[in-house]
């Protein structure tokens, strides 16, 4: 902040040193008649109306002091008393009629709404939000809402981008954010059947401007660009029982690999399809082993035992697919392998998990 030199305080004629005839001095250098401070305070309190009784009290105290000390300010004190009295009357009428409560309620709602408006980068894990920019690339403001109300997204976690000395560009950060947020989301919502169909992995990236200010945070979320959804999708280790968590850790990899099926069919890329079917076989065998070796506490064994048996049958069919000699043999085993994937709905129901997949998706594993 710039500093400006001024005259020496205390020098004749300098500010702060009244001389004869200067403001603050009376005729022939005698002190002027002072103004009562309480009278001034009474007037101020009466004008701002923040504490009406205070202005009234200060004014009543000031009047006798003014008479006793022969001070100025009687008009200020009287005006303060009148204004404060009017404010007190209005306050009483407001309380009786309910108008004051209505105004205060509106004020509180305004403060609450303002406190809920946040930058996307101030969001915290577990918060649900509505995106005022409708999930556009550059969103400056989101509104935090209760997860039981319709919302556009739910924060699943965040992480900091490292390894760059300068702004790397959005594409570079996007390549990091996509797989990292997929992992974060998978850990946050293990009960994948509880995630609505049109809700997908979403994330907010630092901008070049925020990067220059030190922002390195990627905020991960489940969000939708279509109809807002209600309820939290959170189902992580903090909300699940040990049985539920083990079950989902066992069967979720099958679903994860399932969505990685190559876009090109076996006639166009046989190697990629054969490798993928091998991954599916490994996920099925791992799930079967995990379910069979776990001690289930308080769970009826029948649904899990049935699923374990069906996974064994599915493993045989997927092994045929994974070991197919060529595209023709692959096609021959393809439908049978898919049909062999078991429905885990009954076991999920017994565990207290979501037993109906999102609309439009299959019920396998």
N, C-alpha and C positions, 0 to 999 in steps of 0.2 A: 504494500500500500504506500503511495507517495506521501512524503512528508513535506510541509510548507513552513518555513521559518516565519515567526511573527515578532512583534515588538516585545521588549523585555517587560514582563509583568511586574508592576511595582514602579515603573518609570512614570513620571508625570505625564498625564494624557493617555497612557497605555490602557488597553482593556483590562478591567478588573481593579482599576485604581481611580475611583470617582474623585474629581476635583471640584472646586467651587463652580457652580452653574452646570455641572455635568449631571446626567440622569442618575438618580439615586441619592442626590443631595438636595437639601432645601435651601431657602434664601440665606445668604451670608454663610453657607457651609453647614447649616444646621440640618439634622436628619429629617427626612420627610416623614409624614404620618404613615405608619406601616399598615398593610392589609392582613387581616386575621387569616391564618393558614387553614383553620378548620372551616371557615366560611367558603374558601376556595374548594376544599375537599368535598364539602356538602353539595356545592353546585355541580362539581364533576360527577359525583355519585348519582345525583338526581338526573343528570343528562344521559348518562350511559345506562341507567336503569338496571345495572347488574345486581346491586344489593339495595333495593329501595329503602328498607329500614335504616341502613347505615347513613344515607344522606340526610334523613330526617333527624336522626340522633346527633350527627355532627353539627347540623344547623342550629338545633336547640341549645347545644353546648356553646356554640360560637357567639350567640347573641349577648349573653351576659358578659362574656370576655371582652367583646367589642366595647360595651358600655364602660366596663371597669378600666380598660387600658386605653380608652379613647382611640381605638383603631378604626380603620376603614374596612368595609366588607359587609355592612349590614344588608345591603341590597342583594349581595351574592348569597348570604346565608338564608334570607327570606325566599329567594328564588329556588335555592336548593331544597328548602323545606317544602315548598309548594309542589315542585316536581316530584320529590320523593313520596309525598302524600298521594299524589295522583297515581304514581307507579304502584304504591302499596294497594290502592283501591282496585286498580286493574288486575293486580296479581290475585287478590281475593276473588274477584269476579271470575277470573280465568279458572281458578281451582274449583269454584262452585259449579260453573257451567261445563267444565271438562275441556274447555278450549286449550288450556295450558297443557293438559295431558296429551291432547292431540298433536300440539306443536312439538312437544318433547319427543313423542313417539316418532314423528316425521324426521326430527333431527337425528335420533338414534338410528333410524333406518338408513338415512343418508350416510352417516358415518360408517355403518356396517357395510353398506354397498361399496363405499370407497375403499374400505380395508380389504375387501375381497378382490379388488382389481389389482392384478399383479403382472409383472413381466413374466414371460414364459420361463425365464432362467431363474426365477425365484421360487418356482414350484418345488414341492417336496414329495417324496415317495408316499403314496397312498392318497394324495389329494385328487379330487375329481374337479374338472374344470370345463367351462364353455369357452370356446375360442372365438373371440369377436371378429377375427379375420377369417373364420370358417376354414381353419387349417391351411391357409395359404402359406407360401414360402416364407414371406417376411411378416411375422405377426408380432406386434408390439405390445399387445395387452390381452390377457385372459382373465376370466372371472372364476374364482374358486366357488364351488357350489357343494352342497351336501350330496353325497353319492346316491342317496335315495331319490334325488330329483333328476330329471333328464339332464344329461351332460354329453359333451362331445368326446371327452377323453378322461383317462385315469393314469396318473404318473406311476410308473413301475420302478424307477430308479434313475441314476445318472452316473456319469463317469467323466474324467478329465482327459482331454486329448494331449498326448505327450509326443516328444520326438521331433518337434518342428521349432526352429529358431525364428521363423517368420511365418506370416499368413500363408498356408499351403494351398488355399483355394477350396471351394465347396466340394468339388468332386473328390478330392483327397480325403476330406473329413467324412464325406458320405460313405466312402468305401470302408472306413473304420466303423462308422456308426451302425450300418445295417446289420452286420453279424453280431456286434456287441449288444445291440438292443434286442436282437432276437434271443440271445442268451439270457439277458436280464428279464425279458418278458416271460420266457419259459419258466424261470425260477419263481416269478411273481404269481403267475396264474397256472399252477400245475394241473388244476382241474380244467382242462382245455374245453371240455364240453359245456362249461358254464360261460364261456366267452361267446357273445352273440356272433352270428355269421358275418355281419358286415363290419366287425370291429377287427382292426389289424394293427400290426406293429407300426408305430409312428415315433418320430423324434424331432426335437428342435436342435438346430446346430448354431454354433456361434457365427455371427456375421463378421465381415472384415472390419467393420467399425468397432464392434464389441471386443474383437480379438485384440485390437490396438489398446484397449482399456484393461486388458488382462483376462478376459473371459476365455476359458478353455473348456467349458462344460457342455456336454451333450445330455439333454434330458430325454429319457425314453418314456414311452407311454403306449397304452392301448387306446386307439381313437377311431372314430368313424367320420366320414365325410357325408354320410347319409343321415338317416333319422337318429337323433340322440337316443342313448340307451340309459336305463335305470339300473341301480344297484352296483356294488363293487364286484370286480372280477377277481379280487385278491384271494388266492388259495395257496399260500406258501407255508414254509415250515412253522411259521408263527401262528397259523390258523388251523392247521391240519393235525389229526391224531397221528401217532406213529404208524398205525396200520394203513391209514389213508395215504400217508406220504410214501410208504414203501410200495404200495400198489401202483401209484401213479409213476414213481420213478422206474418201476418195472415195465409198464406197458406204454408209457409215453414215447419212448424211442421208436416204437413201431410206427406210430402216427407221424413222427418227425421225418423218418426215412420215406414214408409213403408219399409225402408231398414233394419229394425230390425226384420223382420219376422223370426221366429224360423226356424232353418235348419231341425229339425225333424218335420214330418207331424203330423196331429192330431191323427192318429192311434198310433203313438209312444209317443207323449207328448201332450195330449189334454189340460192339464192345461196351459202349456206355450202358446199354440196357442190361447186359449180363452182369456188369459190375454193380449196378443198382440192385438187381435181384439178389446178389450175394449179400449186400448190406441189409436187405430186408430179412433174409434168412438168419443172419447173425443177430438182428434185433429180436426176432421171434424166439430163437434159441435162448438168448439171454433172459428174456422175459419169463420163459418157461422155467428156467433154472432158479431165478430169483423168487418166483411165486412158490415153487416147490420146496425151497430150502428155508423159508421164513416161518417163524412161529406166530400164528395169528392169535391175538388175545381177544377173546370174547366174540369172535366172528364165526357164524355158522360155516363150516368147512365146505359144504356141498357146492356153493356157487364158485368158490375159488378152485376147488378140485376139478369141477367141470371145465372151467376155463383152462386150467393147466393141461387137461387131457386134450382139449380141442387145439391148443397151441402145438401139442405134439403131432397131431394129424396135419396141421397147417405146415409144420416144418418139413414133412415129407414131400408135400406138393411144391413148396418153394425151393427145395433142393433140386427137384427135377428142372425147375425153371432156371435156377442159377447154374446148372451144369449142362444146359442145352448146347448141342454141338453147333447149331446154326440158327438162322432166323426162323426157318420153317418149324424146327423143333421147339423153338421158343414160343412161337404162336400157338403151337399145339398144347403146350402146358400152361399158357398164360391165364385163361379164364378159370381153369380148375384151381390154380393157385390163389387167385383173388377170392373165389367162392369159399375157399377153405379157411379164410381168416375168420376167427370167432367173434361173436358179439359179446362184449363185456358188460352189457347193461345190467344184468342180474347181479353180478358181483359188485358193480358200482353202487347199485341200490342198497345192497346189504351193508356196504361200508358207509352209507350216508353221503355219497358223492352224487353229482349230477348224472342221471341215468338216461338222459335223452340228449343226443348230439344236436348241435345247432342245425336249424332247418336247412335242408339241402345237402347235408353231409351223410356219409354212410355210417353204419354202426359198428364197423369192425374194430376190435381191440380198443 
